[in-house]
Amino acid sequence: MHKGFTLIEILIVVLITGFIIGVISSFQTNISRSSFLVDETANYLTNIFNLTRQKSLIEEENSNWGVWLINSSSQDYFYIFKNSTSSVKERFNIANQITFFDFTEKVILFNKLTGETTSTVVKIGLINGKYIKEINISTSGSITIK
């Protein structure tokens, strides 16, 4: 008797293995894209916070500068403003898959000359609650991502 595998048996095993590898790699790719999107949004917001803090430190337009974060039901967004939220300078949307957590509105105002603000935490992540990042802003105005 012959104790080997037929060509059909080998092809079936190769096809099943290929299918499993394909599904796993597709899943891994989606996870990587999602976490990348959250990381990039956190970095983007951190840069915006640093920019507005710098504007306050140099007293651009002799003003305090800040960021007004809005968590809405359709798409979250934020404004850069000077002195108060009634003096909005520019609006920015964040990606549809990303949302702010734990607040509806949050205002971060940096004081001119010192760059100080009220200590706060901004949580962002995927809408489904996965891959949440925290942006911590200390009273001195230093900004870190966790």
C-alpha positions in Angstrom: 0.0 0.0 0.0 1.0 3.6 -0.7 1.3 5.7 2.4 1.4 9.3 0.9 -1.0 12.1 0.4 -2.8 12.7 -2.9 -2.4 15.9 -4.8 -6.1 16.8 -3.9 -5.4 16.4 -0.2 -2.4 18.6 -0.3 -4.2 21.3 -2.3 -7.1 21.2 0.2 -4.8 21.7 3.1 -2.9 24.5 1.3 -6.2 26.3 0.5 -7.5 26.0 4.0 -4.2 27.3 5.5 -4.1 30.2 3.0 -7.7 31.1 3.8 -7.0 31.1 7.6 -3.8 33.2 7.1 -5.8 35.7 4.9 -8.5 36.2 7.5 -6.0 36.6 10.3 -3.9 39.1 8.4 -7.0 41.1 7.4 -8.1 41.3 11.0 -4.6 42.4 12.1 -4.6 45.1 9.4 -7.9 46.5 10.6 -6.6 46.6 14.2 -3.4 48.4 13.1 -5.3 51.0 11.0 -7.6 51.7 13.9 -4.9 52.2 16.5 -2.9 54.3 14.0 -5.9 56.6 13.5 -6.3 57.1 17.3 -2.6 57.7 17.7 -2.4 60.2 14.9 -5.5 62.1 16.1 -4.0 62.2 19.6 -0.8 63.6 18.1 -2.7 66.1 16.0 -4.7 67.4 19.0 -1.5 67.6 21.1 0.1 69.8 18.3 -3.0 72.0 18.3 -2.8 72.4 22.1 0.8 73.2 21.9 0.2 75.8 19.1 -2.5 77.6 21.1 -0.3 77.5 24.2 2.5 79.1 22.1 0.1 81.8 20.9 -0.7 82.6 24.5 2.9 82.6 25.6 3.9 85.2 22.9 0.6 87.1 23.5 -0.3 86.9 19.8 -3.0 89.6 19.2 -2.5 90.4 22.9 -4.8 87.5 23.8 -5.2 84.3 25.7 -5.7 81.4 23.3 -7.6 78.1 23.7 -9.3 75.1 22.2 -13.0 74.4 22.5 -13.7 70.6 22.1 -17.2 69.5 21.1 -18.5 66.0 21.3 -21.6 65.9 19.0 -23.9 63.1 17.9 -22.8 63.3 14.3 -19.1 64.2 14.2 -16.8 65.6 16.9 -14.9 68.8 16.2 -13.0 71.6 17.9 -12.3 75.3 17.5 -9.2 77.4 18.1 -10.3 80.7 19.7 -8.8 83.8 21.4 -9.9 85.1 24.8 -13.4 83.4 24.7 -15.4 80.9 22.7 -17.2 83.8 21.2 -14.0 84.7 19.3 -13.6 81.5 17.3 -10.8 81.6 14.7 -10.9 78.2 13.1 -12.9 75.0 13.1 -11.5 71.5 12.7 -13.3 68.1 12.4 -11.8 64.9 13.6 -12.3 61.6 11.8 -15.8 60.0 11.9 -14.4 56.9 13.6 -13.0 58.9 16.5 -14.8 60.5 19.4 -14.2 62.4 22.5 -15.1 60.6 25.8 -16.4 61.8 29.1 -17.7 65.3 28.1 -20.0 67.1 25.7 -18.0 70.3 25.6 -14.6 71.1 27.1 -12.7 74.4 26.9 -9.0 74.6 27.4 -7.8 78.2 27.7 -4.1 79.0 28.0 -3.2 82.2 29.9 -1.0 84.7 28.0 2.6 85.0 29.1 2.5 82.0 31.4 0.8 79.4 29.2 -0.9 78.0 32.3 -4.3 76.5 32.2 -6.7 74.4 34.3 -5.5 70.8 34.6 -7.5 68.5 32.4 -7.6 65.2 30.6 -9.0 64.7 27.1 -9.9 61.1 26.2 -10.2 60.2 22.6 -10.7 56.8 20.9 -12.7 54.8 18.5 -16.4 55.2 18.7 -16.8 51.6 19.8 -14.7 52.4 22.9 -11.5 50.6 21.9 -8.0 52.1 21.7 -8.6 55.1 24.0 -5.8 57.6 24.4 -5.6 60.2 27.1 -4.1 63.6 26.5 -3.1 65.1 29.9 -2.7 68.9 30.2 -1.2 70.0 33.5 -1.7 73.4 35.2 1.7 74.5 33.9 0.5 73.8 30.3 2.7 70.8 29.7 1.0 68.2 27.5 1.5 64.4 27.5 -0.2 61.5 25.8 -0.9 58.2 27.6 
